[in-house]
C-alpha cells in the first residue's frame, strides 16, 4: 500500500511490495511537485503576511506582560499574561504568569538584570554583571525587552520599585488605521500636482470652485 508524508502529503511507494509497479508520471512526480510548490507558496504568503503585520501595526507589547514583585518581598518576580508582536511579525500569547527567581545579589556592587521575550517566543531572565556603575546586559538578537531589574548590593529581596518597565507599546494600533478614513494630502503633494498639471486641474482652483 502506498503511504503519504506527514507534512506535505507526498505519495510514497513501498519498494518491498510495490517495487514492480510501473512508474506513474502523474502520481509519483507531477502531483508531488504540485504539492511542494503549493507548500512553498504558502510559506511565501505567511512571510508576506508577517511583513504586512509589522508594517501595519508595528511591534511591541499589545496587552499585559507587566512584571510584579511578590506581595511579601523576596527574590521572586512574576511576569503576567499578555500578548506581544515581535520585530519579525510573529505574535506570541502568554496565557499564564511566569515566575522567576532573581539570582543572589553581589555583596559589594549593584547589578542590573533584564527580563525579555526571546525571538523564539520564550520569556527569559538574564543577569548582568555587578559593578560600581552597573549596566544592563545586551539584549539578544531579535528579542524584545520587558523589564530591567535593579539588584542592590547585598539585597535579599526585591520590591516593585526595583522593577523598571521597558515594554514598548505597539507603534501603531489597528484601530487607528481602521478609524482613519481621511485622505491626507500635504502641501508638498499639492504643489507637485499643480506644477505637473494644467490650470484646469489646479487643486486650489478646483477647491474654490467646489469641484472637490
N, C-alpha and C positions, 0 to 999 in steps of 0.2 A: 504493500500500500504506500502511495506517495505521502509525504509529510510536508508541512509548511513551517517556515521560520517564524519565530515568535514576534519579532519587531516589524518586519516588512511583508510577512505573509508570502514569502517566495517559495515556489514549488521545489521540493527536493525528492529525488529518486533514490530508492534503496538499491545499491549495487548488488546486494545478495539476492534479492527477489525480483528485481526489475532490470538487471543488467543486460538482459537480452532484448528489451523493448526498443522499438525504433525511436530515434531522437525526434522530438516534436519542436520544430522551429517556433511555433506559436506559444505553446505551453511552457517550454523549458527555457526559451530565450526571450522572445518579444514580450510576453506577459510579465516576466520577471523584470525586464528592463523598464517597462512602463511603471511598475510598482516602485522601483528605485527612483525613477525620475519624479514620480509624484511625491515621494518622501523628501527628495531634495527641494522641490518647490515649496513644500510645507515648511521646511526649515528656513528657506529664504523669506517666506511670508512671516514666520514667527520673529525673525530678526528685524524685518521691516516694521512690524507692529511694535516691537520693543523700542526701536529708534523713534517712531512716532510718539510713543508714550512719553519718552524723555523730552522730546521737543514740545509736546503739548502741555504736560503738567510738571515738567522738571523732575527733580529728585529731592528726597528728604523724608522726614517723618510726617506721615499723614495723621495718625492718631496715636496717643499713648507713648509707650516706651520711656516714660519717666522713671527715674531711679529713686527709691525710698530707703532711708536708713531704718533699722529696726526701731520699733516703738520704745523699747528699752535699749539704749545704745550698746552695741557690741561691735564686732568686726565683720558684720554681715551687711550686704546691700542687696536690694531686690529690684530687678528690672520688671516693670509692669507690662502687661499685654499691650500690643499695638501693631501698627502697620507701617512699613517703610518702603519707599521706592528707591532703588539703587541707581547709581550713575549709568549702569549698563541697561537700565529699563526693567530689571527684574523687580517683582513685588514680593515681599515676604510678610507673612502674617504670623504673629506670635500670640497664641490663644491663652497661654498660662504664664504666670510670673516665673522669672528665672532668678534664683538666689546665687550670690557669690560670697565667698569669704575673702576679705581683704588680707593679703599677706602681712605678716608681722612687721611692725614699724621698725625702722633703724633706731638704734639707741641714741645716736648723735645728731643725725641730719634728717630733715624732712624729705618727703618723696611725693612725686605726682604720678598717679596711675591713670589709665583710661579704660572706659567701657565702650565697646563699639560693636557694630554689626559687620561681620566679615563679608567678603564678596561671595562666599558660598552660602550666606544666609544664616550664620550662627552668631549668637550673642557671645562675645568673648571679653575677658578681663586681661589687661596687660599692665604689669607693674613697671614703673620707671626705675631710675637709679637715684638713690638717696644722695643728696648733695646740699651744700650750704645754700645754694640757689638752684633748686631742682627745676627740671624741665619735663614736659610731657614726653613720653616715648613716641617715636614716629608711628603714624597710623599706617597699617599695612595697605598695600596697593589695592584699590577698589573698595576699601572699607568705608563705612560711614560712622562718624563719632556719635556717641550718645551723651556720655558724661565724663568729666575728669574727677578724680578723687584726690583730694589733698590729704596726705597722711603725715601729720606732725611727728617730729622725733619723739620716740618713746610712747606713742599713742597706744592705748589698749582698747579703744573703741572709737567709732566714727559717728558723727551726728549729721543731720541734714545740711548744716552749714558747710560741711566739708565736701559735699557733692555739688559739682559745678555743671550746670546744664550746657551741653554743647550741641544739642539737637538742632539740625537745620530744618525749618519747615519747608514744605513744597514751595518751589519758586513761583509756581503758578497753580491756580486751582481750576479744576474742570468747570466748576460752577461759574467762575468768572468768564471763561471762554463762552459758555453756553448763553450767558445773560448779555454778553457784549454783542449787540446786533447793530451798532453804529458803524458806518463806513468812515474810517479815519483817513482823511486826505490832508496832508500837510501843505503849507505854503510852498515848500520846495517842489512838491508834486504838481501843484497848480501852475507854478512858473514854468516847469518843464513842458507841461501840456500846452500852455498858451504859446510858448516860444515855437513849438513844433506844429501848431495848428493855425488855420486861417481864422480871421476875426469872427467869422460866423460861429466858430466853435469855442470862442474865448469863454472860459468858465465864469469869470466875473460878469461879463455881459449877459450870458445865459442866466445867471443867478438873478440879476436885477430885472431881467425880462420875465422872470417867473417860470422859465423853462425847466429849471432844476430846483 
